[in-house]
Amino acid sequence: MRGLSTLARVARELREDVSAARDRDPAARAAGTAEILLTYPGVHAILAHRISHALHEVGMPIAPRLLSNASRIVTGIEIHPAAHIGRDFFVDHGSGVVVGETAEIGDRVTLFQGVTLGGTGFATGKRHPTVEDNVTIGSGAKLLGPITVGHGAKIGANSVVIHDVPPNTTVVGNPGHPVRIEGRRPEGPDTDWLHLPDPVADALRGLADRIGELERQVADLTGTERKEPAQVRPLRSRGQNPASG
């Protein structure tokens, strides 16, 4: 009976994972279930993990690691059989994704290629991140240690996160800095990474403004000609998102 219930659970989770791929990948909107099952490495990896995790939970030796290793060879995605992954999980592209042994991932989480949920040091016990529901993690991001990423958070591409992330917060940079998008809480699992705030540019702009003010005061005191203040120009315009089509 336990085997039948486990099989039914894996089948239900697989249907939800296929639905998650269709919902979160624009390229999959017109794809049928068979096409997603046959051609999406992220779906292959999570299917293999659902099975290897079920085998690990019942204490079967060797087989879970063999299946996990075979999945890594085929898909380029490495998920330890002991990792806990919730429902509606989606890995887009997926190559280079690593999910460690004690990682815990909630429901409706999206990972992009190159994401690492890794440990630090050689200690045993809980040493990998806990990612709560509705989190989106951009390509190349590294989340290290037993940190918690709160509900609805977004991690920008190539960020390195080593501290807890509060719910509904966007984090960018190395080390990761919590920021907000135009003062608003980010909504939904969108991937508009082009318009994330740039805390380094903001700091430089503030410094340039202060220096400009000091130069104006010096010019007034000495009677010399004022110079044009330095400007920190953004690398991109704040107009239309070029990735939006």
Secondary structure, 3 states (H helix, E strand, C coil): CHHHHHHHHHHHHHHHHHHHHHHHCHHHCCCCHHHHHHHCHHHHHHHHHHHHHHHHHCCCCCHHHHHHHHHHHHHCCEECCCCEECCCCEECCCCCCEECCCCEECCCCEECCCCEEECCCCCCCCCCCEECCCCEECCCCEEECCCEECCCCEECCCCEECCCECCCCEEECCCCEEECECCECCCCCCCCHHHCCCHHHHHHHHHHHHHHHHHHHHHHHHCCCCCCCCCCCCCCCCCCCHHHC
